[in-house]
């Protein structure tokens, strides 16, 4: 019995190591893909699920550490599969954005890897703007893909949906489409129950607690 328990523990450790290796390979592929396609440098961060002492272990968060904020997420979302790519402000987009994506989808097709100045993100973008930039945007024609801003700690936060889900680009590739359908509901809903509209969740944005 003792020998059996040791073997089970050994297999568990191997599984953890393999999971870390796969995640590193996906991250490396994303960086190489961006580099080879002449995209602007980006900051790629792995999202961390946090357990809150007050609400208990069921509460998890989308944590954007560069902005020092976090957003409470539904308990049925597999946050270990979610990552974001942070794009700084640019001449064409004065507001920095955090594009959300899935390791599973990114491993299946490069069309699901977030790209600067495009909508190749399966879940959409969190956009942060200064009050001045936000007020200026109100004078422009309203973008139907951009939610109303939530003011928090001197910045406005908005949710921007992708123009089309990345896996729509898989049409005509039956093998890839079948694989994607295994991760989605009828090929139309984002994987792992990720909410298609985060504008409501942004109302609960908060500062990352210091530990």
One Martini backbone bead per residue (centre of mass of N, CA, C, O) as a GRO file, in nm:
protein
  211
    1UNK     BB    1   0.056   0.063  -0.020
    2UNK     BB    2   0.294   0.260  -0.003
    3UNK     BB    3   0.392   0.228  -0.296
    4UNK     BB    4   0.129   0.328  -0.431
    5UNK     BB    5   0.125   0.613  -0.312
    6UNK     BB    6   0.391   0.705  -0.440
    7UNK     BB    7   0.305   0.675  -0.735
    8UNK     BB    8   0.070   0.873  -0.731
    9UNK     BB    9   0.242   1.115  -0.653
   10UNK     BB   10   0.424   1.103  -0.902
   11UNK     BB   11   0.201   1.148  -1.116
   12UNK     BB   12   0.113   1.423  -1.009
   13UNK     BB   13   0.381   1.570  -1.067
   14UNK     BB   14   0.389   1.515  -1.369
   15UNK     BB   15   0.129   1.668  -1.437
   16UNK     BB   16   0.226   1.947  -1.347
   17UNK     BB   17   0.471   1.966  -1.532
   18UNK     BB   18   0.316   1.936  -1.801
   19UNK     BB   19   0.136   2.184  -1.767
   20UNK     BB   20   0.365   2.393  -1.758
   21UNK     BB   21   0.491   2.324  -2.032
   22UNK     BB   22   0.243   2.388  -2.209
   23UNK     BB   23   0.216   2.688  -2.124
   24UNK     BB   24   0.498   2.774  -2.222
   25UNK     BB   25   0.458   2.698  -2.520
   26UNK     BB   26   0.223   2.891  -2.574
   27UNK     BB   27   0.367   3.152  -2.498
   28UNK     BB   28   0.599   3.121  -2.701
   29UNK     BB   29   0.418   3.115  -2.954
   30UNK     BB   30   0.297   3.396  -2.921
   31UNK     BB   31   0.558   3.559  -2.932
   32UNK     BB   32   0.659   3.453  -3.206
   33UNK     BB   33   0.415   3.534  -3.374
   34UNK     BB   34   0.434   3.837  -3.324
   35UNK     BB   35   0.721   3.872  -3.435
   36UNK     BB   36   0.682   3.745  -3.728
   37UNK     BB   37   0.425   3.965  -3.779
   38UNK     BB   38   0.505   4.262  -3.679
   39UNK     BB   39   0.423   4.316  -3.400
   40UNK     BB   40   0.373   4.465  -3.128
   41UNK     BB   41   0.474   4.487  -2.832
   42UNK     BB   42   0.391   4.284  -2.549
   43UNK     BB   43   0.206   4.204  -2.255
   44UNK     BB   44   0.219   3.895  -2.093
   45UNK     BB   45  -0.037   3.748  -1.879
   46UNK     BB   46  -0.116   3.551  -1.618
   47UNK     BB   47  -0.385   3.456  -1.471
   48UNK     BB   48  -0.514   3.496  -1.133
   49UNK     BB   49  -0.657   3.321  -0.889
   50UNK     BB   50  -0.848   3.432  -0.610
   51UNK     BB   51  -0.877   3.415  -0.257
   52UNK     BB   52  -1.121   3.522  -0.038
   53UNK     BB   53  -1.162   3.550   0.301
   54UNK     BB   54  -1.463   3.651   0.301
   55UNK     BB   55  -1.602   3.474   0.053
   56UNK     BB   56  -1.413   3.251  -0.024
   57UNK     BB   57  -1.315   2.995  -0.256
   58UNK     BB   58  -1.537   3.068  -0.489
   59UNK     BB   59  -1.381   3.323  -0.542
   60UNK     BB   60  -1.288   3.486  -0.846
   61UNK     BB   61  -1.029   3.648  -1.058
   62UNK     BB   62  -0.951   3.913  -1.267
   63UNK     BB   63  -0.607   3.995  -1.299
   64UNK     BB   64  -0.458   4.326  -1.345
   65UNK     BB   65  -0.153   4.411  -1.242
   66UNK     BB   66  -0.074   4.672  -1.403
   67UNK     BB   67  -0.351   4.817  -1.279
   68UNK     BB   68  -0.432   4.713  -0.989
   69UNK     BB   69  -0.672   4.505  -1.065
   70UNK     BB   70  -1.001   4.348  -1.010
   71UNK     BB   71  -1.244   4.086  -1.117
   72UNK     BB   72  -1.521   3.935  -1.057
   73UNK     BB   73  -1.599   3.590  -1.113
   74UNK     BB   74  -1.749   3.331  -1.208
   75UNK     BB   75  -1.739   2.996  -1.092
   76UNK     BB   76  -1.772   2.856  -1.400
   77UNK     BB   77  -1.496   2.966  -1.470
   78UNK     BB   78  -1.192   2.879  -1.630
   79UNK     BB   79  -0.919   3.058  -1.526
   80UNK     BB   80  -0.672   2.871  -1.615
   81UNK     BB   81  -0.741   2.942  -1.939
   82UNK     BB   82  -0.690   3.245  -1.883
   83UNK     BB   83  -0.569   3.530  -2.069
   84UNK     BB   84  -0.362   3.826  -2.119
   85UNK     BB   85  -0.307   4.115  -2.334
   86UNK     BB   86  -0.110   4.402  -2.315
   87UNK     BB   87  -0.187   4.725  -2.452
   88UNK     BB   88  -0.067   5.006  -2.519
   89UNK     BB   89  -0.065   5.301  -2.611
   90UNK     BB   90  -0.145   5.479  -2.920
   91UNK     BB   91  -0.206   5.656  -3.205
   92UNK     BB   92  -0.480   5.483  -3.261
   93UNK     BB   93  -0.478   5.406  -2.933
   94UNK     BB   94  -0.489   5.586  -2.634
   95UNK     BB   95  -0.591   5.320  -2.496
   96UNK     BB   96  -0.544   5.078  -2.293
   97UNK     BB   97  -0.543   4.712  -2.333
   98UNK     BB   98  -0.711   4.395  -2.240
   99UNK     BB   99  -0.678   4.093  -2.389
  100UNK     BB  100  -0.879   3.809  -2.408
  101UNK     BB  101  -0.798   3.453  -2.358
  102UNK     BB  102  -0.721   3.111  -2.474
  103UNK     BB  103  -0.525   2.840  -2.461
  104UNK     BB  104  -0.692   2.646  -2.630
  105UNK     BB  105  -0.736   2.832  -2.880
  106UNK     BB  106  -0.436   2.910  -2.931
  107UNK     BB  107  -0.351   2.607  -2.992
  108UNK     BB  108  -0.539   2.578  -3.253
  109UNK     BB  109  -0.516   2.900  -3.337
  110UNK     BB  110  -0.387   3.214  -3.435
  111UNK     BB  111  -0.669   3.366  -3.451
  112UNK     BB  112  -0.682   3.350  -3.110
  113UNK     BB  113  -0.454   3.557  -3.098
  114UNK     BB  114  -0.382   3.838  -2.982
  115UNK     BB  115  -0.387   4.157  -3.160
  116UNK     BB  116  -0.281   4.439  -3.261
  117UNK     BB  117  -0.536   4.625  -3.402
  118UNK     BB  118  -0.745   4.394  -3.342
  119UNK     BB  119  -1.010   4.115  -3.310
  120UNK     BB  120  -0.825   3.859  -3.206
  121UNK     BB  121  -1.058   3.779  -2.975
  122UNK     BB  122  -1.281   3.576  -2.804
  123UNK     BB  123  -1.375   3.803  -2.559
  124UNK     BB  124  -1.211   4.072  -2.559
  125UNK     BB  125  -1.197   4.406  -2.393
  126UNK     BB  126  -1.016   4.604  -2.171
  127UNK     BB  127  -1.058   4.954  -2.112
  128UNK     BB  128  -0.841   5.238  -2.041
  129UNK     BB  129  -0.917   5.578  -1.922
  130UNK     BB  130  -0.916   5.891  -1.903
  131UNK     BB  131  -1.128   6.143  -1.846
  132UNK     BB  132  -1.049   6.301  -2.099
  133UNK     BB  133  -1.075   6.067  -2.305
  134UNK     BB  134  -1.365   5.992  -2.236
  135UNK     BB  135  -1.503   6.264  -2.301
  136UNK     BB  136  -1.410   6.266  -2.599
  137UNK     BB  137  -1.566   6.000  -2.681
  138UNK     BB  138  -1.860   6.120  -2.640
  139UNK     BB  139  -1.837   6.302  -2.912
  140UNK     BB  140  -1.852   6.048  -3.053
  141UNK     BB  141  -1.955   5.795  -3.209
  142UNK     BB  142  -2.111   5.526  -3.103
  143UNK     BB  143  -1.990   5.222  -3.000
  144UNK     BB  144  -2.149   4.912  -2.997
  145UNK     BB  145  -1.882   4.754  -2.865
  146UNK     BB  146  -1.899   4.978  -2.635
  147UNK     BB  147  -1.915   5.042  -2.319
  148UNK     BB  148  -1.977   5.196  -2.051
  149UNK     BB  149  -1.823   5.374  -1.816
  150UNK     BB  150  -1.615   5.300  -1.526
  151UNK     BB  151  -1.546   5.466  -1.239
  152UNK     BB  152  -1.200   5.410  -1.111
  153UNK     BB  153  -0.945   5.546  -0.977
  154UNK     BB  154  -0.917   5.778  -1.224
  155UNK     BB  155  -1.071   5.566  -1.417
  156UNK     BB  156  -1.190   5.429  -1.716
  157UNK     BB  157  -1.398   5.140  -1.777
  158UNK     BB  158  -1.420   4.919  -2.066
  159UNK     BB  159  -1.614   4.713  -2.278
  160UNK     BB  160  -1.492   4.518  -2.566
  161UNK     BB  161  -1.604   4.363  -2.826
  162UNK     BB  162  -1.571   4.153  -3.065
  163UNK     BB  163  -1.660   4.148  -3.391
  164UNK     BB  164  -1.540   3.849  -3.400
  165UNK     BB  165  -1.491   3.541  -3.353
  166UNK     BB  166  -1.207   3.367  -3.407
  167UNK     BB  167  -1.350   3.086  -3.500
  168UNK     BB  168  -1.470   3.194  -3.771
  169UNK     BB  169  -1.192   3.152  -3.935
  170UNK     BB  170  -1.246   2.821  -3.965
  171UNK     BB  171  -1.379   2.821  -4.220
  172UNK     BB  172  -1.321   2.522  -4.421
  173UNK     BB  173  -1.196   2.372  -4.162
  174UNK     BB  174  -1.307   2.084  -4.047
  175UNK     BB  175  -1.102   1.992  -3.832
  176UNK     BB  176  -1.096   2.257  -3.669
  177UNK     BB  177  -1.398   2.294  -3.626
  178UNK     BB  178  -1.439   2.035  -3.459
  179UNK     BB  179  -1.250   2.116  -3.229
  180UNK     BB  180  -1.398   2.378  -3.150
  181UNK     BB  181  -1.679   2.248  -3.087
  182UNK     BB  182  -1.570   2.105  -2.825
  183UNK     BB  183  -1.532   2.412  -2.683
  184UNK     BB  184  -1.827   2.470  -2.772
  185UNK     BB  185  -2.156   2.602  -2.836
  186UNK     BB  186  -2.220   2.552  -3.152
  187UNK     BB  187  -1.973   2.756  -3.225
  188UNK     BB  188  -2.066   3.045  -3.045
  189UNK     BB  189  -1.945   2.995  -2.758
  190UNK     BB  190  -1.744   3.053  -2.533
  191UNK     BB  191  -1.533   2.912  -2.341
  192UNK     BB  192  -1.581   2.826  -2.013
  193UNK     BB  193  -1.821   3.041  -1.959
  194UNK     BB  194  -1.749   3.299  -2.074
  195UNK     BB  195  -1.846   3.608  -2.081
  196UNK     BB  196  -1.972   3.807  -2.346
  197UNK     BB  197  -2.031   4.030  -2.107
  198UNK     BB  198  -1.841   4.261  -1.884
  199UNK     BB  199  -1.992   4.524  -1.799
  200UNK     BB  200  -2.116   4.429  -1.527
  201UNK     BB  201  -1.852   4.332  -1.384
  202UNK     BB  202  -1.708   4.618  -1.377
  203UNK     BB  203  -1.869   4.724  -1.123
  204UNK     BB  204  -1.659   4.526  -0.937
  205UNK     BB  205  -1.416   4.682  -0.932
  206UNK     BB  206  -1.081   4.650  -0.781
  207UNK     BB  207  -0.834   4.654  -0.569
  208UNK     BB  208  -0.557   4.502  -0.500
  209UNK     BB  209  -0.471   4.345  -0.239
  210UNK     BB  210  -0.267   4.357   0.022
  211UNK     BB  211  -0.029   4.109   0.181
   0.00000   0.00000   0.00000
